[in-house]
Amino acid sequence: MTTRTPLVVAAALVACAILAAPVSADPVPPGLGSESSRSALVSTETRGPHWERLYVRSASMSRVIPVDVLRGAGPGPRPALYLLDGVDGSPTSDWLTKGHADAFFADKPVDVILTGDGVGSMYSDWQHYDHTLGLNRWETFLIDELPPIVEAYLHSDGRRAVAGVSMGAQGAMMLAQRHPGFYRAVAGISGCYSTADDIGEALTRITVASRGGNPENLWGPPNSPAWLAHDSFLSAAKLRGTAIYLSAATGVPGLPDLETIADSANVVGALQQSGGGAALEAGALRCTQRFAERLAQLRIPFTVEYEPTGTHAWSSFAAELPSAWDAIAKAFHGQASKITVATR
């Protein structure tokens, strides 16, 4: 396998990041925007047979966050899976609109929690307010504010896991290593898990800047201690005792990618997007390989799956969800994990 240099990968990522424009958030429903010093469940609505939308006021972000909940199959109480979105952070998670998570989890004995409006946020607490991306205190929200509210609402059994794709994969791993023992399992699909090395720093800055944010509002200048503190590669030892699942593809387009391009109304535009997706996935593959090597050095059990084809696209992400869930379900049932490397 050919390994790209950090400079080449960073350049490729810059090229593909500019393909996507910032996503504008849907307005908050009328009457739900009042500020409060207390986080609370403000309102709920039914969106499907097992799908509810919760509006949760975040005291730390001074706004109401849309949170979708997929109630699991079978009698409760059930464990909770927090499923994080990618960079677009739409009001309704792309896991629902593009990843078919509602259909996949319909018969699974787990309650799935999906937050909206996290565009370009890295699911982290920012050091400064950003004029484009606003006030981001996502680590506080996902660790301190949301779980007591949503798990009480769902009557959860206390077992929880976190998983994500792309930006959400990096965010999930950061949350797990910064709060050891909070989650039984963590799964990252097509993510990058360093913020301090050349590739990880470049990808993090590109993720924020691609949606109009200023990366220095995130954790300050790249050489600041906060960038090191969020690096899951450097803090991998803190993941010991947490079940870990990783996956990435080569970036080589597969049949689902080609079908998506062929069915597109704008084939030329779809080809350009596919080229960017190939570069992103190649970068994610190198990040995943390096992180897996680090876990192996520390003798921390993990499962990693490398796909021979697939770009940084939802057709590839959705295909990895069954394997990620299998690893998480085993952790919920207390099954010991081991180092497993699978190449299809």
C-alpha positions as CSV (number, residue, x, y, z in Angstrom):
1,M,0.0,0.0,0.0
2,T,1.4,3.5,-0.9
3,T,1.4,6.0,2.0
4,R,0.9,9.6,1.1
5,T,3.1,12.2,2.7
6,P,1.4,14.6,5.2
7,L,1.8,17.5,2.8
8,V,0.2,15.7,-0.1
9,V,-2.7,14.5,2.0
10,A,-3.3,17.9,3.5
11,A,-3.3,19.5,0.0
12,A,-5.8,16.9,-1.2
13,L,-8.0,17.6,1.8
14,V,-8.0,21.3,1.2
15,A,-9.1,20.7,-2.4
16,C,-12.0,18.6,-1.4
17,A,-13.1,20.6,1.6
18,I,-13.9,23.6,-0.5
19,L,-16.4,21.6,-2.6
20,A,-19.0,21.9,0.2
21,A,-20.6,25.1,1.3
22,P,-21.6,25.9,4.9
23,V,-24.9,24.5,5.9
24,S,-27.5,26.9,7.3
25,A,-29.4,25.6,10.4
26,D,-33.2,25.5,10.4
27,P,-34.7,28.1,12.7
28,V,-35.5,27.1,16.2
29,P,-39.3,26.4,16.6
30,P,-41.3,29.4,17.8
31,G,-41.2,29.9,21.6
32,L,-38.2,27.6,22.2
33,G,-35.5,30.2,22.0
34,S,-35.6,31.7,25.5
35,E,-32.4,31.7,27.4
36,S,-32.1,30.0,30.7
37,S,-29.4,29.2,33.3
38,R,-30.6,25.7,33.4
39,S,-30.5,22.9,30.9
40,A,-33.9,21.2,30.4
41,L,-36.1,19.3,28.0
42,V,-38.3,22.0,26.4
43,S,-40.6,20.2,24.0
44,T,-41.1,16.9,22.2
45,E,-42.7,15.8,18.9
46,T,-43.3,12.5,17.2
47,R,-41.7,11.9,13.9
48,G,-42.3,8.2,13.3
49,P,-43.4,5.0,14.9
50,H,-40.2,4.8,17.1
51,W,-38.7,8.3,16.3
52,E,-39.1,11.3,18.5
53,R,-37.6,14.8,18.3
54,L,-36.6,16.4,21.6
55,Y,-35.8,20.0,22.0
56,V,-33.2,20.4,24.7
57,R,-32.1,23.7,26.1
58,S,-28.3,23.9,26.6
59,A,-27.3,26.3,29.4
60,S,-23.7,26.3,28.2
61,M,-24.6,27.2,24.6
62,S,-27.6,29.4,25.5
63,R,-29.7,27.8,22.8
64,V,-32.1,24.9,22.1
65,I,-30.6,21.8,20.5
66,P,-32.7,19.4,18.4
67,V,-32.1,15.9,19.5
68,D,-33.6,12.9,17.7
69,V,-34.3,9.7,19.5
70,L,-34.9,6.3,18.0
71,R,-36.5,4.0,20.6
72,G,-35.2,0.5,20.6
73,A,-37.0,-2.8,20.2
74,G,-38.1,-4.9,23.1
75,P,-38.9,-4.1,26.7
76,G,-36.9,-1.5,28.5
77,P,-34.8,-0.3,30.1
78,R,-32.3,-0.3,27.3
79,P,-28.7,1.0,26.8
80,A,-28.1,4.3,25.0
81,L,-26.0,4.9,21.9
82,Y,-25.0,8.5,21.1
83,L,-24.5,8.6,17.3
84,L,-22.6,11.7,16.1
85,D,-22.9,13.3,12.7
86,G,-20.2,14.4,10.3
87,V,-19.1,18.0,9.4
88,D,-22.5,19.2,8.1
89,G,-24.1,18.8,11.5
90,S,-27.6,19.3,10.0
91,P,-30.6,20.0,12.2
92,T,-31.6,16.4,11.4
93,S,-28.6,14.1,11.5
94,D,-27.3,12.7,8.2
95,W,-27.3,9.4,10.0
96,L,-31.1,9.6,9.5
97,T,-31.4,11.4,6.2
98,K,-28.6,9.6,4.4
99,G,-27.3,6.7,6.6
100,H,-30.7,4.9,7.1
101,A,-30.1,4.6,10.9
102,D,-33.8,4.5,11.6
103,A,-34.3,1.4,9.5
104,F,-31.1,-0.3,10.7
105,F,-31.9,0.2,14.5
106,A,-35.6,-0.6,14.2
107,D,-35.2,-4.1,15.6
108,K,-32.2,-3.4,17.8
109,P,-32.5,-3.4,21.6
110,V,-30.9,0.0,22.0
111,D,-32.1,3.6,22.2
112,V,-30.2,5.8,19.7
113,I,-29.6,9.5,20.4
114,L,-28.7,11.8,17.5
115,T,-27.9,15.5,18.1
116,G,-28.4,18.2,15.4
117,D,-26.9,21.6,14.6
118,G,-23.3,20.6,15.3
119,V,-21.9,21.9,12.0
120,G,-18.1,22.1,12.0
121,S,-18.0,22.0,15.8
122,M,-15.7,19.0,16.3
123,Y,-18.1,18.2,19.2
124,S,-15.8,20.1,21.5
125,D,-15.8,23.1,23.8
126,W,-14.4,26.1,21.9
127,Q,-12.2,28.6,23.6
128,H,-13.9,31.5,21.9
129,Y,-17.2,32.5,20.3
130,D,-17.0,32.2,16.5
131,H,-18.8,34.7,14.3
132,T,-19.9,32.0,11.8
133,L,-20.3,28.9,13.9
134,G,-21.5,30.6,17.1
135,L,-21.0,29.4,20.6
136,N,-19.9,25.8,20.8
137,R,-19.8,23.9,24.1
138,W,-20.5,20.4,22.7
139,E,-18.3,18.4,25.1
140,T,-20.2,20.0,28.1
141,F,-23.5,19.4,26.4
142,L,-22.8,15.7,25.5
143,I,-21.2,14.8,28.8
144,D,-22.9,17.0,31.5
145,E,-26.1,18.4,30.1
146,L,-27.8,15.9,27.7
147,P,-27.3,12.5,29.3
148,P,-29.2,13.2,32.5
149,I,-32.1,14.6,30.6
150,V,-32.4,12.2,27.7
151,E,-31.5,9.0,29.7
152,A,-34.1,10.0,32.3
153,Y,-36.7,10.5,29.6
154,L,-35.9,7.1,28.0
155,H,-35.5,5.3,31.4
156,S,-32.1,4.1,30.2
157,D,-30.3,1.3,32.1
158,G,-27.0,3.2,32.6
159,R,-25.1,1.5,29.8
160,R,-24.0,3.9,27.1
161,A,-21.7,4.1,24.0
162,V,-20.7,6.7,21.5
163,A,-20.0,6.4,17.8
164,G,-19.5,8.7,14.9
165,V,-18.5,9.2,11.3
166,S,-15.8,11.5,10.0
167,M,-15.8,14.6,12.3
168,G,-18.2,12.7,14.5
169,A,-15.7,9.8,14.7
170,Q,-13.0,12.1,15.9
171,G,-15.4,13.7,18.3
172,A,-16.5,10.3,19.7
173,M,-12.9,9.2,20.3
174,M,-12.1,12.5,22.0
175,L,-15.0,12.3,24.3
176,A,-14.2,8.7,25.2
177,Q,-10.5,9.4,26.0
178,R,-11.2,12.6,27.9
179,H,-13.9,10.9,30.1
180,P,-12.6,7.4,30.8
181,G,-15.3,5.0,31.8
182,F,-18.2,7.2,30.8
183,Y,-18.9,5.0,27.7
184,R,-18.6,1.2,27.5
185,A,-17.7,1.4,23.8
186,V,-16.6,3.9,21.2
187,A,-16.8,3.4,17.4
188,G,-15.1,5.6,14.8
189,I,-15.9,5.3,11.1
190,S,-13.6,7.1,8.6
191,G,-12.1,9.4,11.2
192,C,-8.8,10.9,12.2
193,Y,-7.8,10.6,15.8
194,S,-4.9,13.0,16.2
195,T,-4.9,16.8,16.5
196,A,-1.2,17.3,17.0
197,D,0.5,15.6,14.1
198,D,0.7,17.2,10.6
199,I,-2.2,15.3,9.1
200,G,-4.5,15.5,12.2
201,E,-3.9,19.2,12.7
202,A,-4.5,19.9,9.0
203,L,-7.7,17.9,8.9
204,T,-9.0,19.5,12.0
205,R,-8.3,23.0,10.8
206,I,-9.8,22.1,7.4
207,T,-13.0,20.7,9.0
208,V,-13.6,23.9,10.9
209,A,-12.6,26.3,8.1
210,S,-14.7,24.4,5.4
211,R,-17.8,25.5,7.2
212,G,-16.7,29.1,7.7
213,G,-15.2,28.8,11.2
214,N,-11.9,30.2,12.5
215,P,-9.8,27.2,13.7
216,E,-8.1,29.3,16.3
217,N,-11.4,29.9,18.0
218,L,-11.5,26.1,18.6
219,W,-8.5,25.4,20.9
220,G,-6.3,28.5,20.2
221,P,-3.2,28.4,18.1
222,P,-2.2,24.8,16.9
223,N,0.8,24.8,19.3
224,S,-1.3,25.4,22.3
225,P,-1.8,22.8,25.1
226,A,-5.5,22.4,24.2
227,W,-4.6,20.8,20.8
228,L,-2.5,18.2,22.6
229,A,-5.2,17.6,25.2
230,H,-7.7,16.6,22.5
231,D,-5.3,14.3,20.7
232,S,-6.6,10.7,21.1
233,F,-3.4,9.2,19.7
234,L,-1.3,10.8,22.5
235,S,-4.0,9.9,25.1
236,A,-4.8,6.5,23.8
237,A,-3.9,4.8,27.2
238,K,-7.0,6.5,28.7
239,L,-9.1,4.2,26.4
240,R,-8.0,1.1,28.2
241,G,-11.2,-0.7,29.4
242,T,-13.4,0.8,26.7
243,A,-14.3,-1.4,23.7
244,I,-13.0,0.2,20.5
245,Y,-14.1,-0.2,16.9
246,L,-12.5,1.5,13.9
247,S,-13.0,1.3,10.2
248,A,-11.9,3.0,7.0
249,A,-11.8,2.4,3.3
250,T,-9.0,3.0,0.7
251,G,-10.8,5.8,-1.2
252,V,-11.0,3.7,-4.3
253,P,-14.6,4.1,-5.6
254,G,-16.7,1.0,-5.3
255,L,-20.0,0.0,-7.0
256,P,-22.2,2.0,-4.6
257,D,-20.0,5.1,-5.4
258,L,-20.3,4.6,-9.1
259,E,-24.1,4.0,-8.9
260,T,-24.5,7.3,-6.9
261,I,-22.6,9.1,-9.6
262,A,-24.5,7.5,-12.4
263,D,-27.9,8.4,-10.8
264,S,-26.9,12.0,-10.1
265,A,-28.7,14.8,-11.9
266,N,-25.2,16.5,-12.2
267,V,-22.8,13.7,-13.2
268,V,-19.8,16.2,-13.5
269,G,-20.5,17.6,-10.1
270,A,-20.9,14.2,-8.6
271,L,-17.5,13.1,-10.2
272,Q,-15.9,16.2,-8.5
273,Q,-17.4,15.3,-5.2
274,S,-16.3,11.7,-5.6
275,G,-12.7,12.9,-6.2
276,G,-12.8,14.9,-3.0
277,G,-14.3,11.9,-1.2
278,A,-11.5,9.7,-2.4
279,A,-8.9,12.1,-1.0
280,L,-10.7,12.4,2.4
281,E,-11.0,8.6,2.8
282,A,-7.4,8.1,1.9
283,G,-6.5,10.5,4.7
284,A,-8.9,8.8,7.1
285,L,-7.3,5.4,6.2
286,R,-3.8,6.6,7.1
287,C,-5.1,8.2,10.4
288,T,-7.0,4.9,11.3
289,Q,-3.9,2.8,10.5
290,R,-1.7,4.9,12.7
291,F,-4.2,4.9,15.6
292,A,-4.6,1.2,15.4
293,E,-0.8,0.8,15.5
294,R,-0.7,2.9,18.6
295,L,-3.5,0.8,20.3
296,A,-1.6,-2.4,19.4
297,Q,1.6,-1.0,20.9
298,L,-0.2,-0.3,24.2
299,R,-1.9,-3.8,24.1
300,I,-5.3,-2.2,24.2
301,P,-7.9,-4.4,22.6
302,F,-9.7,-3.0,19.5
303,T,-11.3,-4.1,16.3
304,V,-10.4,-2.4,13.0
305,E,-11.9,-3.2,9.5
306,Y,-10.3,-2.0,6.3
307,E,-12.4,-1.9,3.2
308,P,-10.8,-2.4,-0.2
309,T,-13.1,0.1,-1.9
310,G,-15.2,3.1,-0.7
311,T,-14.9,6.8,-0.6
312,H,-15.8,9.3,2.1
313,A,-19.5,9.1,1.4
314,W,-22.6,7.9,3.1
315,S,-22.9,4.8,1.0
316,S,-19.6,3.6,2.6
317,F,-20.5,4.9,6.1
318,A,-23.8,3.1,6.2
319,A,-22.2,-0.1,5.1
320,E,-19.9,0.0,8.2
321,L,-22.8,0.5,10.7
322,P,-23.6,-3.2,11.1
323,S,-20.0,-4.1,12.1
324,A,-19.8,-1.1,14.4
325,W,-23.0,-2.0,16.1
326,D,-21.9,-5.6,16.5
327,A,-18.8,-4.4,18.5
328,I,-20.9,-2.1,20.6
329,A,-23.5,-4.8,21.3
330,K,-20.8,-7.1,22.5
331,A,-19.6,-4.5,24.9
332,F,-23.1,-3.8,26.2
333,H,-23.3,-7.6,27.1
334,G,-19.9,-7.6,28.8
335,Q,-18.1,-9.7,26.2
336,A,-14.3,-9.2,26.4
337,S,-12.8,-7.7,23.3
338,K,-9.4,-8.5,21.7
339,I,-7.2,-7.1,19.0
340,T,-8.9,-7.9,15.6
341,V,-7.8,-6.6,12.2
342,A,-10.0,-7.5,9.3
343,T,-9.3,-6.7,5.7
344,R,-12.1,-7.6,3.3
